[in-house]
Amino acid sequence: MKELQKQVDVWINKYGVRYFNELTNLALLTEEIGELAKIMARVYGEQSFKNTEYSLNSKEKIAEELCDIIFVCTCLANQMDIDLEAEMKKNFKKKTIRDEKRHFENKKLRE
């Protein structure tokens, strides 16, 4: 994750001039999540594609949108001086403590 954060920072400084402000990046993140949701609703949900081009390479489109989301999240972390690697380690620890038995005991997951 540290390498990803460095790569995004290098790209922003080389091609993006500067980071957009945090609220702009939040809006962009919301837009990217919406684009992913639109494709997911058509691939895994009940909606159909208006354009067959998207349906033919939907996995590629989903991958593209996921990467766009990760990029914007990384931008937000960089501009707020958040070490994503350290935070992910803490997050896994929190989830492990909280969910150690929870999902195994969830009857809905065993159906």
Biopython code that builds the backbone (N, CA, C, O; Angstrom):
import numpy as np
from Bio.PDB.StructureBuilder import StructureBuilder

atoms = [
    (1, "MET", "N", (0.832, -1.198, 0.000)),
    (1, "MET", "CA", (0.000, 0.000, 0.000)),
    (1, "MET", "C", (0.870, 1.253, 0.000)),
    (1, "MET", "O", (0.529, 2.260, -0.619)),
    (2, "LYS", "N", (1.986, 1.176, 0.696)),
    (2, "LYS", "CA", (2.881, 2.341, 0.702)),
    (2, "LYS", "C", (3.346, 2.663, -0.710)),
    (2, "LYS", "O", (3.416, 3.828, -1.101)),
    (3, "GLU", "N", (3.665, 1.622, -1.472)),
    (3, "GLU", "CA", (4.117, 1.825, -2.853)),
    (3, "GLU", "C", (3.001, 2.428, -3.698)),
    (3, "GLU", "O", (3.256, 3.316, -4.512)),
    (4, "LEU", "N", (1.777, 1.961, -3.517)),
    (4, "LEU", "CA", (0.637, 2.521, -4.237)),
    (4, "LEU", "C", (0.484, 3.999, -3.904)),
    (4, "LEU", "O", (0.283, 4.822, -4.797)),
    (5, "GLN", "N", (0.578, 4.334, -2.631)),
    (5, "GLN", "CA", (0.441, 5.733, -2.239)),
    (5, "GLN", "C", (1.536, 6.586, -2.873)),
    (5, "GLN", "O", (1.278, 7.716, -3.288)),
    (6, "LYS", "N", (2.747, 6.060, -2.951)),
    (6, "LYS", "CA", (3.848, 6.791, -3.598)),
    (6, "LYS", "C", (3.582, 6.962, -5.092)),
    (6, "LYS", "O", (3.784, 8.043, -5.645)),
    (7, "GLN", "N", (3.127, 5.886, -5.744)),
    (7, "GLN", "CA", (2.869, 5.947, -7.182)),
    (7, "GLN", "C", (1.775, 6.958, -7.516)),
    (7, "GLN", "O", (1.888, 7.706, -8.488)),
    (8, "VAL", "N", (0.728, 6.976, -6.715)),
    (8, "VAL", "CA", (-0.359, 7.942, -6.936)),
    (8, "VAL", "C", (0.174, 9.357, -6.745)),
    (8, "VAL", "O", (-0.144, 10.246, -7.535)),
    (9, "ASP", "N", (0.969, 9.574, -5.720)),
    (9, "ASP", "CA", (1.521, 10.902, -5.457)),
    (9, "ASP", "C", (2.411, 11.369, -6.613)),
    (9, "ASP", "O", (2.326, 12.519, -7.042)),
    (10, "VAL", "N", (3.258, 10.476, -7.109)),
    (10, "VAL", "CA", (4.117, 10.817, -8.251)),
    (10, "VAL", "C", (3.255, 11.182, -9.455)),
    (10, "VAL", "O", (3.527, 12.173, -10.133)),
    (11, "TRP", "N", (2.214, 10.388, -9.727)),
    (11, "TRP", "CA", (1.343, 10.656, -10.867)),
    (11, "TRP", "C", (0.650, 12.006, -10.722)),
    (11, "TRP", "O", (0.620, 12.802, -11.660)),
    (12, "ILE", "N", (0.100, 12.254, -9.550)),
    (12, "ILE", "CA", (-0.601, 13.529, -9.315)),
    (12, "ILE", "C", (0.340, 14.698, -9.561)),
    (12, "ILE", "O", (-0.021, 15.658, -10.242)),
    (13, "ASN", "N", (1.530, 14.620, -9.015)),
    (13, "ASN", "CA", (2.472, 15.728, -9.155)),
    (13, "ASN", "C", (3.006, 15.878, -10.577)),
    (13, "ASN", "O", (3.384, 16.977, -10.982)),
    (14, "LYS", "N", (3.042, 14.787, -11.334)),
    (14, "LYS", "CA", (3.543, 14.851, -12.707)),
    (14, "LYS", "C", (2.459, 15.242, -13.705)),
    (14, "LYS", "O", (2.702, 16.050, -14.602)),
    (15, "TYR", "N", (1.251, 14.668, -13.553)),
    (15, "TYR", "CA", (0.199, 14.871, -14.543)),
    (15, "TYR", "C", (-1.024, 15.614, -14.029)),
    (15, "TYR", "O", (-1.753, 16.223, -14.813)),
    (16, "GLY", "N", (-1.251, 15.574, -12.756)),
    (16, "GLY", "CA", (-2.472, 16.161, -12.218)),
    (16, "GLY", "C", (-2.293, 17.570, -11.682)),
    (16, "GLY", "O", (-3.264, 18.180, -11.235)),
    (17, "VAL", "N", (-1.108, 18.092, -11.713)),
    (17, "VAL", "CA", (-0.722, 19.411, -11.212)),
    (17, "VAL", "C", (-0.752, 19.443, -9.691)),
    (17, "VAL", "O", (0.250, 19.757, -9.049)),
    (18, "ARG", "N", (-1.910, 19.115, -9.118)),
    (18, "ARG", "CA", (-2.056, 19.063, -7.656)),
    (18, "ARG", "C", (-3.264, 18.203, -7.335)),
    (18, "ARG", "O", (-4.049, 17.858, -8.218)),
    (19, "TYR", "N", (-3.402, 17.863, -6.069)),
    (19, "TYR", "CA", (-4.593, 17.122, -5.640)),
    (19, "TYR", "C", (-5.793, 18.058, -5.679)),
    (19, "TYR", "O", (-5.685, 19.237, -5.342)),
    (20, "PHE", "N", (-6.952, 17.516, -6.099)),
    (20, "PHE", "CA", (-8.199, 18.256, -5.906)),
    (20, "PHE", "C", (-8.439, 18.338, -4.401)),
    (20, "PHE", "O", (-7.922, 17.515, -3.646)),
    (21, "ASN", "N", (-9.216, 19.321, -3.961)),
    (21, "ASN", "CA", (-9.462, 19.388, -2.520)),
    (21, "ASN", "C", (-10.274, 18.181, -2.069)),
    (21, "ASN", "O", (-10.859, 17.465, -2.880)),
    (22, "GLU", "N", (-10.296, 17.978, -0.773)),
    (22, "GLU", "CA", (-10.905, 16.779, -0.206)),
    (22, "GLU", "C", (-12.382, 16.629, -0.566)),
    (22, "GLU", "O", (-12.837, 15.521, -0.847)),
    (23, "LEU", "N", (-13.125, 17.717, -0.562)),
    (23, "LEU", "CA", (-14.548, 17.619, -0.901)),
    (23, "LEU", "C", (-14.751, 17.280, -2.374)),
    (23, "LEU", "O", (-15.667, 16.533, -2.720)),
    (24, "THR", "N", (-13.905, 17.822, -3.235)),
    (24, "THR", "CA", (-13.984, 17.465, -4.652)),
    (24, "THR", "C", (-13.678, 15.986, -4.828)),
    (24, "THR", "O", (-14.371, 15.292, -5.572)),
    (25, "ASN", "N", (-12.642, 15.499, -4.146)),
    (25, "ASN", "CA", (-12.308, 14.079, -4.249)),
    (25, "ASN", "C", (-13.411, 13.200, -3.678)),
    (25, "ASN", "O", (-13.653, 12.108, -4.192)),
    (26, "LEU", "N", (-14.076, 13.651, -2.636)),
    (26, "LEU", "CA", (-15.208, 12.887, -2.105)),
    (26, "LEU", "C", (-16.320, 12.808, -3.147)),
    (26, "LEU", "O", (-16.931, 11.755, -3.328)),
    (27, "ALA", "N", (-16.581, 13.916, -3.827)),
    (27, "ALA", "CA", (-17.593, 13.913, -4.886)),
    (27, "ALA", "C", (-17.178, 12.981, -6.020)),
    (27, "ALA", "O", (-18.009, 12.252, -6.561)),
    (28, "LEU", "N", (-15.898, 13.001, -6.381)),
    (28, "LEU", "CA", (-15.403, 12.105, -7.433)),
    (28, "LEU", "C", (-15.518, 10.641, -7.010)),
    (28, "LEU", "O", (-15.859, 9.780, -7.821)),
    (29, "LEU", "N", (-15.234, 10.365, -5.739)),
    (29, "LEU", "CA", (-15.373, 9.000, -5.220)),
    (29, "LEU", "C", (-16.823, 8.545, -5.326)),
    (29, "LEU", "O", (-17.095, 7.416, -5.735)),
    (30, "THR", "N", (-17.735, 9.405, -4.966)),
    (30, "THR", "CA", (-19.162, 9.089, -5.059)),
    (30, "THR", "C", (-19.553, 8.819, -6.513)),
    (30, "THR", "O", (-20.320, 7.897, -6.790)),
    (31, "GLU", "N", (-19.029, 9.621, -7.435)),
    (31, "GLU", "CA", (-19.299, 9.420, -8.857)),
    (31, "GLU", "C", (-18.775, 8.064, -9.328)),
    (31, "GLU", "O", (-19.468, 7.343, -10.047)),
    (32, "GLU", "N", (-17.565, 7.720, -8.927)),
    (32, "GLU", "CA", (-16.977, 6.439, -9.340)),
    (32, "GLU", "C", (-17.755, 5.260, -8.758)),
    (32, "GLU", "O", (-17.948, 4.251, -9.436)),
    (33, "ILE", "N", (-18.198, 5.377, -7.521)),
    (33, "ILE", "CA", (-18.999, 4.317, -6.912)),
    (33, "ILE", "C", (-20.319, 4.170, -7.662)),
    (33, "ILE", "O", (-20.807, 3.056, -7.852)),
    (34, "GLY", "N", (-20.894, 5.286, -8.084)),
    (34, "GLY", "CA", (-22.120, 5.243, -8.878)),
    (34, "GLY", "C", (-21.915, 4.536, -10.208)),
    (34, "GLY", "O", (-22.775, 3.779, -10.657)),
    (35, "GLU", "N", (-20.763, 4.787, -10.839)),
    (35, "GLU", "CA", (-20.470, 4.124, -12.113)),
    (35, "GLU", "C", (-20.322, 2.614, -11.912)),
    (35, "GLU", "O", (-20.793, 1.824, -12.730)),
    (36, "LEU", "N", (-19.665, 2.221, -10.819)),
    (36, "LEU", "CA", (-19.546, 0.793, -10.504)),
    (36, "LEU", "C", (-20.929, 0.194, -10.239)),
    (36, "LEU", "O", (-21.249, -0.887, -10.732)),
    (37, "ALA", "N", (-21.734, 0.896, -9.467)),
    (37, "ALA", "CA", (-23.068, 0.398, -9.132)),
    (37, "ALA", "C", (-23.920, 0.208, -10.386)),
    (37, "ALA", "O", (-24.683, -0.754, -10.477)),
    (38, "LYS", "N", (-23.796, 1.110, -11.346)),
    (38, "LYS", "CA", (-24.566, 1.012, -12.580)),
    (38, "LYS", "C", (-24.208, -0.271, -13.337)),
    (38, "LYS", "O", (-25.092, -0.989, -13.805)),
    (39, "ILE", "N", (-22.931, -0.547, -13.450)),
    (39, "ILE", "CA", (-22.494, -1.754, -14.154)),
    (39, "ILE", "C", (-22.906, -3.001, -13.374)),
    (39, "ILE", "O", (-23.397, -3.969, -13.956)),
    (40, "MET", "N", (-22.705, -2.975, -12.061)),
    (40, "MET", "CA", (-23.048, -4.133, -11.220)),
    (40, "MET", "C", (-24.542, -4.438, -11.295)),
    (40, "MET", "O", (-24.935, -5.605, -11.304)),
    (41, "ALA", "N", (-25.378, -3.399, -11.348)),
    (41, "ALA", "CA", (-26.827, -3.599, -11.424)),
    (41, "ALA", "C", (-27.218, -4.303, -12.717)),
    (41, "ALA", "O", (-28.214, -5.024, -12.769)),
    (42, "ARG", "N", (-26.422, -4.087, -13.757)),
    (42, "ARG", "CA", (-26.727, -4.707, -15.037)),
    (42, "ARG", "C", (-26.121, -6.098, -15.169)),
    (42, "ARG", "O", (-26.706, -6.968, -15.814)),
    (43, "VAL", "N", (-24.966, -6.314, -14.571)),
    (43, "VAL", "CA", (-24.313, -7.623, -14.660)),
    (43, "VAL", "C", (-24.923, -8.599, -13.663)),
    (43, "VAL", "O", (-25.223, -9.740, -14.013)),
    (44, "TYR", "N", (-25.109, -8.153, -12.419)),
    (44, "TYR", "CA", (-25.572, -9.051, -11.357)),
    (44, "TYR", "C", (-27.004, -8.789, -10.922)),
    (44, "TYR", "O", (-27.598, -9.604, -10.215)),
    (45, "GLY", "N", (-27.555, -7.675, -11.333)),
    (45, "GLY", "CA", (-28.914, -7.325, -10.946)),
    (45, "GLY", "C", (-29.897, -7.573, -12.072)),
    (45, "GLY", "O", (-29.640, -8.373, -12.972)),
    (46, "GLU", "N", (-31.004, -6.894, -12.017)),
    (46, "GLU", "CA", (-32.096, -7.149, -12.941)),
    (46, "GLU", "C", (-32.160, -6.177, -14.107)),
    (46, "GLU", "O", (-32.976, -6.351, -15.012)),
    (47, "GLN", "N", (-31.312, -5.158, -14.099)),
    (47, "GLN", "CA", (-31.327, -4.221, -15.221)),
    (47, "GLN", "C", (-30.540, -4.778, -16.396)),
    (47, "GLN", "O", (-29.676, -5.639, -16.227)),
    (48, "SER", "N", (-30.848, -4.278, -17.590)),
    (48, "SER", "CA", (-30.124, -4.708, -18.787)),
    (48, "SER", "C", (-29.295, -3.542, -19.319)),
    (48, "SER", "O", (-29.567, -2.379, -19.023)),
    (49, "PHE", "N", (-28.290, -3.877, -20.100)),
    (49, "PHE", "CA", (-27.456, -2.860, -20.722)),
    (49, "PHE", "C", (-28.205, -2.198, -21.866)),
    (49, "PHE", "O", (-28.944, -2.854, -22.600)),
    (50, "LYS", "N", (-28.011, -0.910, -22.011)),
    (50, "LYS", "CA", (-28.582, -0.195, -23.161)),
    (50, "LYS", "C", (-27.671, -0.381, -24.370)),
    (50, "LYS", "O", (-28.113, -0.337, -25.518)),
    (51, "ASN", "N", (-26.404, -0.588, -24.085)),
    (51, "ASN", "CA", (-25.395, -0.701, -25.134)),
    (51, "ASN", "C", (-24.697, -2.048, -24.991)),
    (51, "ASN", "O", (-24.131, -2.340, -23.938)),
    (52, "THR", "N", (-24.728, -2.862, -26.024)),
    (52, "THR", "CA", (-24.139, -4.204, -25.923)),
    (52, "THR", "C", (-22.634, -4.174, -25.723)),
    (52, "THR", "O", (-22.062, -5.155, -25.248)),
    (53, "GLU", "N", (-21.976, -3.067, -26.074)),
    (53, "GLU", "CA", (-20.529, -2.957, -25.874)),
    (53, "GLU", "C", (-20.162, -3.183, -24.414)),
    (53, "GLU", "O", (-19.201, -3.894, -24.121)),
    (54, "TYR", "N", (-20.915, -2.586, -23.497)),
    (54, "TYR", "CA", (-20.643, -2.751, -22.069)),
    (54, "TYR", "C", (-20.848, -4.190, -21.619)),
    (54, "TYR", "O", (-20.079, -4.696, -20.801)),
    (55, "SER", "N", (-21.855, -4.843, -22.130)),
    (55, "SER", "CA", (-22.136, -6.207, -21.691)),
    (55, "SER", "C", (-21.055, -7.175, -22.156)),
    (55, "SER", "O", (-20.821, -8.192, -21.505)),
    (56, "LEU", "N", (-20.396, -6.877, -23.267)),
    (56, "LEU", "CA", (-19.368, -7.769, -23.791)),
    (56, "LEU", "C", (-18.076, -7.710, -22.981)),
    (56, "LEU", "O", (-17.352, -8.703, -22.905)),
    (57, "ASN", "N", (-17.780, -6.576, -22.383)),
    (57, "ASN", "CA", (-16.556, -6.465, -21.590)),
    (57, "ASN", "C", (-16.853, -5.941, -20.180)),
    (57, "ASN", "O", (-16.145, -5.081, -19.657)),
    (58, "SER", "N", (-17.915, -6.480, -19.585)),
    (58, "SER", "CA", (-18.349, -5.981, -18.281)),
    (58, "SER", "C", (-17.315, -6.234, -17.184)),
    (58, "SER", "O", (-17.163, -5.403, -16.288)),
    (59, "LYS", "N", (-16.606, -7.356, -17.232)),
    (59, "LYS", "CA", (-15.584, -7.618, -16.215)),
    (59, "LYS", "C", (-14.482, -6.566, -16.291)),
    (59, "LYS", "O", (-13.993, -6.093, -15.265)),
    (60, "GLU", "N", (-14.101, -6.208, -17.499)),
    (60, "GLU", "CA", (-13.088, -5.173, -17.693)),
    (60, "GLU", "C", (-13.588, -3.827, -17.167)),
    (60, "GLU", "O", (-12.834, -3.089, -16.533)),
    (61, "LYS", "N", (-14.854, -3.508, -17.426)),
    (61, "LYS", "CA", (-15.436, -2.249, -16.947)),
    (61, "LYS", "C", (-15.508, -2.224, -15.418)),
    (61, "LYS", "O", (-15.227, -1.198, -14.799)),
    (62, "ILE", "N", (-15.884, -3.346, -14.814)),
    (62, "ILE", "CA", (-15.930, -3.423, -13.348)),
    (62, "ILE", "C", (-14.527, -3.218, -12.782)),
    (62, "ILE", "O", (-14.350, -2.478, -11.815)),
    (63, "ALA", "N", (-13.533, -3.869, -13.380)),
    (63, "ALA", "CA", (-12.147, -3.715, -12.923)),
    (63, "ALA", "C", (-11.695, -2.259, -13.036)),
    (63, "ALA", "O", (-11.030, -1.735, -12.142)),
    (64, "GLU", "N", (-12.058, -1.620, -14.135)),
    (64, "GLU", "CA", (-11.701, -0.212, -14.345)),
    (64, "GLU", "C", (-12.307, 0.680, -13.264)),
    (64, "GLU", "O", (-11.632, 1.550, -12.713)),
    (65, "GLU", "N", (-13.579, 0.457, -12.971)),
    (65, "GLU", "CA", (-14.247, 1.289, -11.956)),
    (65, "GLU", "C", (-13.669, 1.026, -10.566)),
    (65, "GLU", "O", (-13.500, 1.963, -9.785)),
    (66, "LEU", "N", (-13.362, -0.237, -10.246)),
    (66, "LEU", "CA", (-12.740, -0.536, -8.952)),
    (66, "LEU", "C", (-11.400, 0.185, -8.819)),
    (66, "LEU", "O", (-11.071, 0.714, -7.757)),
    (67, "CYS", "N", (-10.631, 0.200, -9.911)),
    (67, "CYS", "CA", (-9.345, 0.908, -9.876)),
    (67, "CYS", "C", (-9.535, 2.410, -9.727)),
    (67, "CYS", "O", (-8.765, 3.062, -9.021)),
    (68, "ASP", "N", (-10.551, 2.968, -10.381)),
    (68, "ASP", "CA", (-10.835, 4.393, -10.210)),
    (68, "ASP", "C", (-11.161, 4.708, -8.747)),
    (68, "ASP", "O", (-10.721, 5.726, -8.212)),
    (69, "ILE", "N", (-11.927, 3.834, -8.111)),
    (69, "ILE", "CA", (-12.288, 4.020, -6.698)),
    (69, "ILE", "C", (-11.041, 3.952, -5.818)),
    (69, "ILE", "O", (-10.853, 4.785, -4.932)),
    (70, "ILE", "N", (-10.202, 2.966, -6.066)),
    (70, "ILE", "CA", (-8.972, 2.830, -5.279)),
    (70, "ILE", "C", (-8.077, 4.048, -5.476)),
    (70, "ILE", "O", (-7.468, 4.530, -4.522)),
    (71, "PHE", "N", (-7.994, 4.548, -6.709)),
    (71, "PHE", "CA", (-7.175, 5.719, -6.990)),
    (71, "PHE", "C", (-7.646, 6.926, -6.177)),
    (71, "PHE", "O", (-6.842, 7.594, -5.527)),
    (72, "VAL", "N", (-8.939, 7.199, -6.217)),
    (72, "VAL", "CA", (-9.467, 8.362, -5.500)),
    (72, "VAL", "C", (-9.314, 8.178, -3.984)),
    (72, "VAL", "O", (-8.982, 9.131, -3.279)),
    (73, "CYS", "N", (-9.553, 6.968, -3.482)),
    (73, "CYS", "CA", (-9.350, 6.712, -2.049)),
    (73, "CYS", "C", (-7.893, 6.955, -1.665)),
    (73, "CYS", "O", (-7.605, 7.494, -0.596)),
    (74, "THR", "N", (-6.985, 6.554, -2.538)),
    (74, "THR", "CA", (-5.563, 6.762, -2.272)),
    (74, "THR", "C", (-5.228, 8.247, -2.288)),
    (74, "THR", "O", (-4.435, 8.713, -1.469)),
    (75, "CYS", "N", (-5.820, 8.987, -3.205)),
    (75, "CYS", "CA", (-5.625, 10.440, -3.221)),
    (75, "CYS", "C", (-6.075, 11.058, -1.898)),
    (75, "CYS", "O", (-5.363, 11.874, -1.312)),
    (76, "LEU", "N", (-7.248, 10.666, -1.440)),
    (76, "LEU", "CA", (-7.759, 11.193, -0.171)),
    (76, "LEU", "C", (-6.809, 10.862, 0.981)),
    (76, "LEU", "O", (-6.518, 11.717, 1.817)),
    (77, "ALA", "N", (-6.338, 9.641, 1.019)),
    (77, "ALA", "CA", (-5.402, 9.248, 2.079)),
    (77, "ALA", "C", (-4.127, 10.077, 2.001)),
    (77, "ALA", "O", (-3.638, 10.560, 3.023)),
    (78, "ASN", "N", (-3.592, 10.244, 0.818)),
    (78, "ASN", "CA", (-2.356, 11.019, 0.659)),
    (78, "ASN", "C", (-2.526, 12.457, 1.119)),
    (78, "ASN", "O", (-1.687, 12.984, 1.850)),
    (79, "GLN", "N", (-3.592, 13.082, 0.699)),
    (79, "GLN", "CA", (-3.741, 14.490, 1.025)),
    (79, "GLN", "C", (-4.096, 14.723, 2.495)),
    (79, "GLN", "O", (-3.951, 15.836, 2.999)),
    (80, "MET", "N", (-4.558, 13.679, 3.178)),
    (80, "MET", "CA", (-4.852, 13.810, 4.614)),
    (80, "MET", "C", (-3.777, 13.145, 5.467)),
    (80, "MET", "O", (-3.932, 12.982, 6.677)),
    (81, "ASP", "N", (-2.670, 12.762, 4.798)),
    (81, "ASP", "CA", (-1.512, 12.162, 5.475)),
    (81, "ASP", "C", (-1.902, 10.915, 6.273)),
    (81, "ASP", "O", (-1.557, 10.777, 7.446)),
    (82, "ILE", "N", (-2.629, 10.012, 5.610)),
    (82, "ILE", "CA", (-3.044, 8.752, 6.216)),
    (82, "ILE", "C", (-2.219, 7.625, 5.606)),
    (82, "ILE", "O", (-2.155, 7.481, 4.385)),
    (83, "ASP", "N", (-1.597, 6.840, 6.454)),
    (83, "ASP", "CA", (-0.820, 5.678, 6.027)),
    (83, "ASP", "C", (-1.789, 4.506, 5.884)),
    (83, "ASP", "O", (-2.173, 3.885, 6.875)),
    (84, "LEU", "N", (-2.176, 4.211, 4.656)),
    (84, "LEU", "CA", (-3.179, 3.166, 4.423)),
    (84, "LEU", "C", (-2.702, 1.797, 4.887)),
    (84, "LEU", "O", (-3.503, 0.999, 5.375)),
    (85, "GLU", "N", (-1.418, 1.514, 4.743)),
    (85, "GLU", "CA", (-0.904, 0.212, 5.173)),
    (85, "GLU", "C", (-1.069, 0.033, 6.685)),
    (85, "GLU", "O", (-1.530, -1.013, 7.143)),
    (86, "ALA", "N", (-0.700, 1.032, 7.440)),
    (86, "ALA", "CA", (-0.845, 0.965, 8.901)),
    (86, "ALA", "C", (-2.313, 0.886, 9.296)),
    (86, "ALA", "O", (-2.678, 0.145, 10.209)),
    (87, "GLU", "N", (-3.149, 1.650, 8.611)),
    (87, "GLU", "CA", (-4.578, 1.650, 8.938)),
    (87, "GLU", "C", (-5.239, 0.327, 8.571)),
    (87, "GLU", "O", (-6.142, -0.128, 9.273)),
    (88, "MET", "N", (-4.798, -0.298, 7.475)),
    (88, "MET", "CA", (-5.356, -1.609, 7.111)),
    (88, "MET", "C", (-4.989, -2.664, 8.146)),
    (88, "MET", "O", (-5.808, -3.522, 8.474)),
    (89, "LYS", "N", (-3.778, -2.607, 8.657)),
    (89, "LYS", "CA", (-3.376, -3.553, 9.701)),
    (89, "LYS", "C", (-4.273, -3.396, 10.925)),
    (89, "LYS", "O", (-4.729, -4.384, 11.501)),
    (90, "LYS", "N", (-4.524, -2.141, 11.320)),
    (90, "LYS", "CA", (-5.411, -1.897, 12.469)),
    (90, "LYS", "C", (-6.831, -2.369, 12.168)),
    (90, "LYS", "O", (-7.514, -2.911, 13.037)),
    (91, "ASN", "N", (-7.262, -2.157, 10.936)),
    (91, "ASN", "CA", (-8.613, -2.540, 10.545)),
    (91, "ASN", "C", (-8.800, -4.051, 10.582)),
    (91, "ASN", "O", (-9.826, -4.540, 11.056)),
    (92, "PHE", "N", (-7.803, -4.801, 10.077)),
    (92, "PHE", "CA", (-7.882, -6.264, 10.132)),
    (92, "PHE", "C", (-7.923, -6.751, 11.578)),
    (92, "PHE", "O", (-8.666, -7.676, 11.907)),
    (93, "LYS", "N", (-7.127, -6.130, 12.432)),
    (93, "LYS", "CA", (-7.111, -6.514, 13.845)),
    (93, "LYS", "C", (-8.484, -6.284, 14.469)),
    (93, "LYS", "O", (-9.009, -7.150, 15.168)),
    (94, "LYS", "N", (-9.061, -5.113, 14.212)),
    (94, "LYS", "CA", (-10.390, -4.782, 14.732)),
    (94, "LYS", "C", (-11.430, -5.784, 14.254)),
    (94, "LYS", "O", (-12.225, -6.289, 15.045)),
    (95, "LYS", "N", (-11.420, -6.068, 12.956)),
    (95, "LYS", "CA", (-12.391, -6.998, 12.392)),
    (95, "LYS", "C", (-12.206, -8.411, 12.938)),
    (95, "LYS", "O", (-13.184, -9.116, 13.187)),
    (96, "THR", "N", (-10.966, -8.821, 13.123)),
    (96, "THR", "CA", (-10.690, -10.160, 13.633)),
    (96, "THR", "C", (-11.217, -10.308, 15.055)),
    (96, "THR", "O", (-11.838, -11.317, 15.391)),
    (97, "ILE", "N", (-10.970, -9.315, 15.876)),
    (97, "ILE", "CA", (-11.453, -9.357, 17.259)),
    (97, "ILE", "C", (-12.985, -9.355, 17.278)),
    (97, "ILE", "O", (-13.602, -10.147, 17.990)),
    (98, "ARG", "N", (-13.579, -8.484, 16.512)),
    (98, "ARG", "CA", (-15.028, -8.332, 16.496)),
    (98, "ARG", "C", (-15.729, -9.529, 15.863)),
    (98, "ARG", "O", (-16.789, -9.942, 16.334)),
    (99, "ASP", "N", (-15.155, -10.089, 14.809)),
    (99, "ASP", "CA", (-15.859, -11.083, 14.002)),
    (99, "ASP", "C", (-15.285, -12.486, 14.090)),
    (99, "ASP", "O", (-15.618, -13.345, 13.273)),
    (100, "GLU", "N", (-14.428, -12.728, 15.068)),
    (100, "GLU", "CA", (-13.752, -14.023, 15.162)),
    (100, "GLU", "C", (-14.723, -15.196, 15.040)),
    (100, "GLU", "O", (-14.432, -16.172, 14.348)),
    (101, "LYS", "N", (-15.862, -15.107, 15.702)),
    (101, "LYS", "CA", (-16.846, -16.194, 15.663)),
    (101, "LYS", "C", (-18.156, -15.774, 15.005)),
    (101, "LYS", "O", (-18.971, -16.617, 14.631)),
    (102, "ARG", "N", (-18.345, -14.491, 14.870)),
    (102, "ARG", "CA", (-19.622, -13.938, 14.421)),
    (102, "ARG", "C", (-20.134, -14.570, 13.127)),
    (102, "ARG", "O", (-21.287, -14.998, 13.074)),
    (103, "HIS", "N", (-19.324, -14.636, 12.107)),
    (103, "HIS", "CA", (-19.794, -15.129, 10.815)),
    (103, "HIS", "C", (-19.990, -16.648, 10.822)),
    (103, "HIS", "O", (-20.868, -17.164, 10.131)),
    (104, "PHE", "N", (-19.185, -17.351, 11.590)),
    (104, "PHE", "CA", (-19.353, -18.803, 11.712)),
    (104, "PHE", "C", (-20.664, -19.138, 12.399)),
    (104, "PHE", "O", (-21.267, -20.177, 12.133)),
    (105, "GLU", "N", (-21.102, -18.252, 13.285)),
    (105, "GLU", "CA", (-22.345, -18.478, 14.022)),
    (105, "GLU", "C", (-23.575, -17.952, 13.292)),
    (105, "GLU", "O", (-24.699, -18.125, 13.763)),
    (106, "ASN", "N", (-23.369, -17.320, 12.161)),
    (106, "ASN", "CA", (-24.466, -16.745, 11.383)),
    (106, "ASN", "C", (-25.095, -17.842, 10.525)),
    (106, "ASN", "O", (-24.510, -18.271, 9.531)),
    (107, "LYS", "N", (-26.269, -18.284, 10.908)),
    (107, "LYS", "CA", (-26.954, -19.360, 10.187)),
    (107, "LYS", "C", (-27.267, -18.981, 8.744)),
    (107, "LYS", "O", (-27.339, -19.858, 7.883)),
    (108, "LYS", "N", (-27.451, -17.710, 8.466)),
    (108, "LYS", "CA", (-27.760, -17.252, 7.112)),
    (108, "LYS", "C", (-26.609, -17.559, 6.147)),
    (108, "LYS", "O", (-26.830, -17.775, 4.955)),
    (109, "LEU", "N", (-25.395, -17.576, 6.668)),
    (109, "LEU", "CA", (-24.238, -17.838, 5.805)),
    (109, "LEU", "C", (-24.035, -19.318, 5.544)),
    (109, "LEU", "O", (-23.256, -19.701, 4.671)),
    (110, "ARG", "N", (-24.729, -20.140, 6.293)),
    (110, "ARG", "CA", (-24.579, -21.595, 6.135)),
    (110, "ARG", "C", (-25.688, -22.216, 5.310)),
    (110, "ARG", "O", (-25.699, -23.431, 5.112)),
    (111, "GLU", "N", (-26.614, -21.419, 4.828)),
    (111, "GLU", "CA", (-27.751, -21.934, 4.050)),
    (111, "GLU", "C", (-27.378, -22.155, 2.614)),
    (111, "GLU", "O", (-28.213, -22.585, 1.818)),
]
sb = StructureBuilder()
sb.init_structure("model")
sb.init_model(0)
sb.init_chain("A")
sb.init_seg("    ")
for serial, (resi, resn, name, xyz) in enumerate(atoms, 1):
    if name == "N":
        sb.init_residue(resn, " ", resi, " ")
    sb.init_atom(name, np.array(xyz, "f"), 0.0, 1.0, " ", f" {name:<3s}", serial, name[0])
structure = sb.get_structure()
